[in-house]
Amino acid sequence: MTLDNPCWRLARTPLEGWPTPDDFEWQVEAAAEPLAGQVLCETLYLSLDPYQWNRRRNGTEAPGDICHGRTVSRVVKSRNKQFEEGDVIFNTLGWQTMGLTGDQITDFGYMQPRTLDSRHGPYSYALGALGMLGLTAYAGLIIQCQPKAGETVVVSAASGGVGQLVGQLARTYGARVVGIAGTSEKVNYCIDTLGFDACVSHQADDFADQLRAACPDGCDVYFENVGGPVFDAVCGQLNRGSRITLCGMIAHYGDDMVASRQRWMARVAPLESSLGVVVHPLFVGDFVGSHQARFLEEMGEYVGQGRIIYREDRWDGLTQAPEAFSAMLAGRNFGKTLIVVRDENEPRAD
């Protein structure tokens, strides 16, 4: 019996601006049969992340390609000794319902497929706290910036997929944490639920003044996710010898990213010379081989003990992927954005 594979393909290469419905094409295709060394999987959860938009704009994805995205999926048919039918695995199926993993499948990037164990946390956490986003937070904050007890750590997009983890990790290392978020609901969540010492809204008219008041001793570590006016406000609070991890600049993802990065670096250059500010560009792939095992052990312990919690912004159904993707880039998400393609408790497709 041939299974259907509803999916989203990239309809065109977007050169500027933000996603529109015309950028994506919905198709229903026949699912591929696995060759020797491959497995056919059904997608349970699809991760939507800001970096995916840059892939589409810079030509990494070509028109006609399945839109890229990391996934949690369940094995339906296996011709690979590493995976058995019924296994729940982390892989990179993209924006589709059914896809192949295994030999001759190249779009894994630097996060290789692996079998998941629910004892380590909810399966969906492999796309967040116990996945690439968690390693991003861990690598940028703990490995690159090395916060010390008593220092002030500022994180932008504080309630997002990475930001909420950065703040909680900083607290476990004894730092004082100041978040920057959007709505009052997000601000209150960071303080009341995540335990940040302070959080301010970048939407407030007196945002810069609020940030200054929240950082009476300045900022020692800044985890950059946003850019733009938020970054300008943080620059005024940086202490001598402070460290910055440049993770993302979501405010500029609709702009020319090369030019935006150059403007960002030009803005921070005087601070590097006058205050000894150290900037760490962050590419999480650099830390997979050297630090992933350590990260999973440490973060898994924090999650299991309830010391780190993780909020997900769930959308039901693959048909909603373009809308959810646009909402995330516009900051209308609350937590880690993911699509529930198929409930993990539903019977396996066959």
N, C-alpha and C positions, 0 to 999 in steps of 0.2 A: 504494500500500500504506500503510495507516494504522499508525503506530507506537504502541506502548504507552508510557504515562508513569506508572510507579509513583512515588508521591509521599507526603509527609507534610503534612497540613493541621492547623492549630490546632483542637483539639476544643472548647476552652473558654478563657475568660480567667482565668488563675490569679491570685488576689488576694494570696496570701501563701505563704511557704514555698518549697520547692524542687520541681523538676519531678517529676511522676509519669507513669506510662504513660497515664493517663486524659487527660492534657493534649494528646495527639497522636492523630491518626487516619490510618491507612494506607489509601490508595486506589490503585487501578490505573485510570487514565483513558486516553482517546485523546489522543495528542499533538496540539497545535494546528497548523494549517497557517499558514505565514507570509503576512501580507498584504504589499502593496507597501511597501517600505522596511524590512521585517523579515527576520530570519533565525531558523531553527529550529536549536537547538543541543542536543547531548547533553552532560550533565555528566560531567566527568572527576574533578574534586576539589571537595568542598564544605567550606567553612570553618565551624567551630563556635567561637563567641566568646561571652564572658560578656555582652556588651551585648545579645545576642539575647533573653536572659531578661527583661531590663527592658522591651524592646519588647512582649513578650507580656503582661507584667503591667500596663503603663500604657495599653494599648489601641491602641498603634500598629498592632499586628496584631489583626484581629478573628477570632472563630471562623469557620472555613471557609476562611480564607486559607491559601495555601501558606506554610509557615514560611520566614521570611526567612533568607538566608545568601548570602554572596559565593562565587563559583564560578570555576573554570577549566573551560572547555567547548570543544567542537569543533563547528564549523559543519557541519550536515547538509544544510540547504537554505537558499539565499540569494536574497533579493529586495532586497538592499541593496548598493549599489556599494562600500561601505566594507569589506565582508567577503566572502571567497570560500569556497566549500565546501571543507572540509578545514582552514581556518584554526583555530588554537587561540587562544582569546581569554579575557580576563578579563571577567566580567560578574556579574550578580546574579540567578541563576536560582532560588535558594532550595533547599529540600529536595525537589527533584524530579529525575527522570532526564532529561526533555526539557523545553525551555522556549524562549520567544521573547525576542529582543533586537532593539532598533531602534526605529523610529518608533512613537509612542503607547504605548510601554512605560515606565512611570513609576517603578518601584521600583529605580532605579539609585542613589538617594541622591546622594552627592557624589563617588563614584568611577565615572567613566564607562567604558563598555566600550572595550577596546582590544585590538589584536592583539598577541600575545606572540611573543618571539623567544627560542628556547632558548639562544642564545649569551649571553644576559644572566643565565643561571642556570636551574635546573630550573623547568619550568612551574609546579609547585606553589608555588614561592617567591612568585608573584604574590599568594598569599593570606597571605604571611608576611613574610619579610625584604625582599622587593621589592614589597610591597603596603601595605595599610592599617596592618598591625601595625608594619612597618618605619617608615612615615611617622610613626606614633604615637610610637615610641621616639625618632626623630630630632627631631620637633617639640618633644616634651616636654623632652628632655634638652638637645639642642644649641641650639635656637632660644630656648626659654623660660628654661632654667636656666643656660646658657652656662658649663659647667664649665671650670675653669682647671687647668693642669698642677699637680700636687701636691695638689690638693684631694681630699677623700674623698667619693665618691658611694656612697650606699646605695640598693639597689633591692630591693623585696619581690617575691614570686612570681618569683624570679630565674631559674628554669629554664623559665618559661612562654614563651608566644609573644612577648610584648613584653619581658619581663624579661631574657631571654638577649641580646637585641639592645642593650638599654640598657647592660648591663655591658660588652659588647664595644666599643660606641661610646665609652663613657667612657674605656676603656683607650687607644683610638686618639687621644684628645685629651689623654693624659698624666695622667689622674686615677687615684687609688687607689680600687679598687672593692671594696665589701663587699656580698655578696648575702645575702638571707634566703630560705630555701627550707624544704621540709618534711622528706622522708626523707633518710637519710644518703647514699643513692645520688644524689639530686639535689644535695646539698651537695658531694659529691665531684666530681660532673660539673662544677659551676660553677668549682671550683678547678682540677681536673686537666685538663679539656678546654677550657673557655671562658677560662681564664687569670685568673679573679678573684683578687684578692689575699687575700681571705678570704670565707668563707660560713658562716653559722650556721643552725641549725634552730630554727624557731619552736615545734617540738614538744618541745624540751628543757625540763626543769624549771627549769634555770638560764638560760633563753634571754636574759633581760635582762642577766645578768652576762656571758654570752658575747658579746653584741653590744657591750657596753661595752669588753671586752678587744679586740675586733676593730677598734674605732674609738678608738685611743689619743689621736688629735687631734680627736675629735668628728666630726660630720657636716656637710658644707658643702652637699650636694645630696641630696635624698631624692626618689626616684621612687616615688610611692604607688600600689600596685595592690591593697592588701588591706584596710586599716583595722583596727579592733578592737584587740586587745592588741598586735599587731605595731606599729601606729602609736603606741600609748602608749609602747612601749619605745624607739622611734626618737626620740620627742619629748625624751627625756632626754639625747640625744646631740647635739642641734642646736646649732650654733655661732651666734654673732652674725652676722647678715647671710646666713644660710643660705637656700637656695631650695628650694621644694617644688613638684613637679608633681603635681597631683591627677588621676591618670589613671583609677583605678577603686577600688572598695571591695568586692572579691568576697566578703569575709566577711559583707557586709550584703545581698547580692542576694536573700536570702530574707526580708528585713525590709522595713519601710516605707522606701523609698529617700530620700524627702524628709526624713523625720525623722532618718535616719541621717546624711545629709549635714549637716543642721543641727547634730547632735551633734559631728560631725567638726570643723566650722568653729568651734564653741564651744570645743573642746579646743585648737585652735591659736591662737585669738584672743589669749590672754595672751602667747604667744610672739611674735606679731607686734608687740605693743607693747613688750615687755621686751627682746627680742633683735633686733628688726628683721627677723624671718623674713618672707620674701615667698612667698605662695602663688599659683601659677599654675593655675587650672582649665584642663583640657585638653579641647578638642573638635577632633579631627583634621580635621574638615571645614573649619575655618578656615584650614588650611595647604595645601590641595590646589592651589588656583589659584596661590598665591604661591611655594610651595616644593617642589612635587612633582617638577618637572624637576630641580632641584638635588639633591634627595634621591636620585632614581633614578640620577643620574650618580655621586654620591659613594658610595652604598651598593652600586651595581653594581660599582664599582671594588674596593671592599673584599671583596665576595663573590668576584669573579673572581680576586683575588689570594690568596684563602684566609685573609685577615685576619679575616674574620667567617664563622663557621660557624653552621649553623642546624639544630636538631633538631626533627623532626616526630613527633607521636604519631598514627600512622595506624591507622584502623579500616577494615576491608574491607566494603563493601556498604552501600547506603543504608538497609537495614532496621535497621542498628545506630545510626542517628543519635540517637534519644532516649536510649539507654543511654550512648553516648559523650558526649552533651551533659551528662547528669547527672554522669558521672564527672569531666568537666572542671570543673564548678562546685564539686564536692566536693574538688578538688585531687588527683584520682587520675590525672591526665594527667602525661606527662613530655615536655614540649616543646609545640609548636604542634599543637592538635587539628584533624585534618581527616579527612574520609571519602573513601576511594577508591571513587567510584561506578562508574567504568569505567576499566580500565587504559588509559593513553594509547597503548600499543602494540597494543591490540586493533584489528581492522578497524573502520572507521566504520559506524555503524548506517545501514541503508537499507531 
